[in-house]
Amino acid sequence: MSLLIFQMSMIVLLSIACGRIARAFGRAQVIGEIFGGILMGPSIFGRIAPSLFARLFPQGSFAALEVLSTVGLILFLFIVGSELDLEHLRQQKTTALLSSLTSIVLPFTLATAAAPLFHARFSPNGVGRLPFALFLGVSMSITAFPVLARILEERNLQTTPLGATALLCAALDDVAAWLLLAVGMTFISANNSGPALWFRLLWLAIYLAAMFYIVRPLGRRFATKRAHNILTYEALGLMLAIALASAAVTDAIGVHPLFGAFLAGLCFPRVPHWQQSLRVRLESTLSLILLPLFFALTGLRTRLDLLNDLRTLLWTGFVLLLAVVGKMGGAIIGARLTGQEWRSSLTLGALLNTRGLVELIVLNIAYNAHVFSPTLFTMMVVMALVTTAITVPLLRALGIADGSSLQVRSSAAQFN
Amino acid sequence: MSLLIFQMSMIVLLSIACGRIARAFGRAQVIGEIFGGILMGPSIFGRIAPSLFARLFPQGSFAALEVLSTVGLILFLFIVGSELDLEHLRQQKTTALLSSLTSIVLPFTLATAAAPLFHARFSPNGVGRLPFALFLGVSMSITAFPVLARILEERNLQTTPLGATALLCAALDDVAAWLLLAVGMTFISANNSGPALWFRLLWLAIYLAAMFYIVRPLGRRFATKRAHNILTYEALGLMLAIALASAAVTDAIGVHPLFGAFLAGLCFPRVPHWQQSLRVRLESTLSLILLPLFFALTGLRTRLDLLNDLRTLLWTGFVLLLAVVGKMGGAIIGARLTGQEWRSSLTLGALLNTRGLVELIVLNIAYNAHVFSPTLFTMMVVMALVTTAITVPLLRALGIADGSSLQVRSSAAQFN
């Protein structure tokens, strides 16, 4: 326990310091926090002081960090789900649907097409081609909805056609990605043990139906009665209990618990000041303590030393290319088809290319499920870092963002 | 992990439900929450459905709950420490000092005097008489400062002589109790292994000096510069990192980590809106998720079935008598000596007799350090429950509290 508390204090401190340094260089805070995790891992700290590293992060000491970080991620994905606004969809169906489709179909298709190449080289034995392709496809198609929402909000773009489209795309991308991930997880866990695949998929369908046709309407009815009141402690607690229960159920089905948390978030009543209250009340513990633990765990798993030969570096470049071309390309095509100008289309592409924290979550799930090898995991983390880091410079180049205001915003936006 | 998440959702739900029931009966929410924990434990749920209980709470499953609950308690004691206001002491030195002294010396003396009787019957082998007496004394002398502060605040009593005295007494009691506990823990851990006792005590002294003469002045200097600003995320994170580091250091010395967290709270800059900000930002996660886990763990350790014979029940009554006579008696004597009227003195006694959550924390420390047997632990939990439960009725009987307003307040005061 002593070690855990000491690790936590180190992680919290380093995360603040690195976040601050990132902001000083005009980058999003999340970049710094992820980099802080990598600093603390075997790639850098473990290289410089191997014996101290072994003492501070002995092999068996990750379990407790994992518990805390999982609880943090459950809360985080519950919030992410609670903020997705799919209601807008009804208003501008055709335009938004098309561009969101292309911005997920293209990267997913590219990745699954390239999956056999990766599977031969970077997949631990025993993982089927189909789940591997699903995971790779999902990893390439993720958009960091929370970061995006914040960038748009800051620039007052969220009500413009471009902003609304970007938000909708990101929201739909997130839902689609998590659904695909759920299916992928079901394959993996069916392979390993327990009931057959069709049985798990059936349970998944029953669970989805129960959440959308029972829990969600109940939440909405509860909300219509009391939407004028503040979100009470009790109601918040009840919703957190539902989120936890939903996470436990999905885990029992063989899907990842984070999917359940995300889905519970989607069923959170759409009362704006309740949504805000949920975020405000959980934000500090999450972004100051629990999420940094997740970044640290990610960093502890990232082994830059595995990217030490030209071949692997070229593969990393290929991953990056696939991810950027797929996501940006898809978004740009979609935007052009819906009649946007080139500049708006490029902006949309740059925005949706942001990977952020959600990408890392998916990567860790793939790693823990033994779908990605440590090398592929590291390559994908590099991709996530690069794509997130280039968003602000790209926007600047497009004249959309003046760096200063974006910089200020990202300091306030602890959530990534 | 699946089991942990499911346990958490159950615990959160039951805690809300029991808190609500307690309020419906005009009791403090914390009573309900503790009782919820006992309901879930072997005494009740384990009796009614032993096989389901064994499946839901198998022996090995407590470690993860313990991790989460310890993190919660570290944050909680950091907040408790941050809210203690010892500055007032300078203004009304003599009166407050005397009554706080008596209200801690009497229960402590009574308990240590009775300690040999308990030691023979309820102490696991190998615990020395001195640390046992220290732990028993501290357990009897605890006042629930947070509950008290809230009750006084609600009734606008905190600026009256009585209110200020009560707050000061509780604050000094808390500091004294944790210091004595630190000394007790040092005895225990020195007995077990590692460096000698005097060495640990020396380290404890060095640590205390470092906190009060380096960390605290630094915090104060930091505060004087920026007291007009809100508490930034970064500053809050820095302070949390200090609290965690302080907890880790005290644990390494052989004192309990919660003592370090409490002490870091004492060093928190005394800027009222920062203190409030600290509480507001951590309150929800703490009182809705992390503290209920602690209550559940306490309940899982409480075995009412051990109090099944008349003898043990009589001993429980004796514990209760010692605790109430010591604490109320001490407070009343102190108040009378400082010239308070009988009614005020009785009120002060009733207020300081509240044990609340802090008492349970001390009991769990004693239990984990194998100082209290499960039977003594259960007896003390019953004492804590009873003394906390009688506070409101006692105040009502004294005409100080009209039930309704107190009831409303305790629903808002999630912290105990």
Chai-1 contact restraints between the chains, C-beta under 6 A:
chainA,res_idxA,chainB,res_idxB,connection_type,confidence,min_distance_angstrom,max_distance_angstrom,comment,restraint_id
A,S2,B,A248,contact,1.0,0.0,6.0,A-B,restraint_1
A,S2,B,D251,contact,1.0,0.0,6.0,A-B,restraint_2
A,S2,B,A252,contact,1.0,0.0,6.0,A-B,restraint_3
A,I5,B,L244,contact,1.0,0.0,6.0,A-B,restraint_4
A,I5,B,A247,contact,1.0,0.0,6.0,A-B,restraint_5
A,I5,B,A248,contact,1.0,0.0,6.0,A-B,restraint_6
A,I5,B,P257,contact,1.0,0.0,6.0,A-B,restraint_7
A,F6,B,A248,contact,1.0,0.0,6.0,A-B,restraint_8
A,M8,B,L244,contact,1.0,0.0,6.0,A-B,restraint_9
A,S9,B,A241,contact,1.0,0.0,6.0,A-B,restraint_10
A,S9,B,L244,contact,1.0,0.0,6.0,A-B,restraint_11
A,S9,B,A245,contact,1.0,0.0,6.0,A-B,restraint_12
A,S9,B,A248,contact,1.0,0.0,6.0,A-B,restraint_13
A,V12,B,G237,contact,1.0,0.0,6.0,A-B,restraint_14
A,V12,B,L240,contact,1.0,0.0,6.0,A-B,restraint_15
A,V12,B,A241,contact,1.0,0.0,6.0,A-B,restraint_16
A,L13,B,A241,contact,1.0,0.0,6.0,A-B,restraint_17
A,I16,B,E234,contact,1.0,0.0,6.0,A-B,restraint_18
A,I16,B,G237,contact,1.0,0.0,6.0,A-B,restraint_19
A,A64,B,V67,contact,1.0,0.0,6.0,A-B,restraint_20
A,V67,B,A64,contact,1.0,0.0,6.0,A-B,restraint_21
A,V67,B,V67,contact,1.0,0.0,6.0,A-B,restraint_22
A,Y233,B,Q414,contact,1.0,0.0,6.0,A-B,restraint_23
A,E234,B,I16,contact,1.0,0.0,6.0,A-B,restraint_24
A,G237,B,V12,contact,1.0,0.0,6.0,A-B,restraint_25
A,G237,B,I16,contact,1.0,0.0,6.0,A-B,restraint_26
A,G237,B,L288,contact,1.0,0.0,6.0,A-B,restraint_27
A,L240,B,V12,contact,1.0,0.0,6.0,A-B,restraint_28
A,L240,B,L288,contact,1.0,0.0,6.0,A-B,restraint_29
A,A241,B,S9,contact,1.0,0.0,6.0,A-B,restraint_30
A,A241,B,V12,contact,1.0,0.0,6.0,A-B,restraint_31
A,A241,B,L13,contact,1.0,0.0,6.0,A-B,restraint_32
A,L244,B,I5,contact,1.0,0.0,6.0,A-B,restraint_33
A,L244,B,M8,contact,1.0,0.0,6.0,A-B,restraint_34
A,L244,B,S9,contact,1.0,0.0,6.0,A-B,restraint_35
A,A245,B,S9,contact,1.0,0.0,6.0,A-B,restraint_36
A,A247,B,I5,contact,1.0,0.0,6.0,A-B,restraint_37
A,A248,B,S2,contact,1.0,0.0,6.0,A-B,restraint_38
A,A248,B,I5,contact,1.0,0.0,6.0,A-B,restraint_39
A,A248,B,F6,contact,1.0,0.0,6.0,A-B,restraint_40
A,D251,B,S2,contact,1.0,0.0,6.0,A-B,restraint_41
A,A252,B,S2,contact,1.0,0.0,6.0,A-B,restraint_42
A,P257,B,I5,contact,1.0,0.0,6.0,A-B,restraint_43
A,R281,B,S284,contact,1.0,0.0,6.0,A-B,restraint_44
A,L282,B,T285,contact,1.0,0.0,6.0,A-B,restraint_45
A,S284,B,R281,contact,1.0,0.0,6.0,A-B,restraint_46
A,T285,B,L282,contact,1.0,0.0,6.0,A-B,restraint_47
A,T285,B,T285,contact,1.0,0.0,6.0,A-B,restraint_48
A,L288,B,G237,contact,1.0,0.0,6.0,A-B,restraint_49
A,L288,B,L240,contact,1.0,0.0,6.0,A-B,restraint_50
A,Q414,B,Y233,contact,1.0,0.0,6.0,A-B,restraint_51
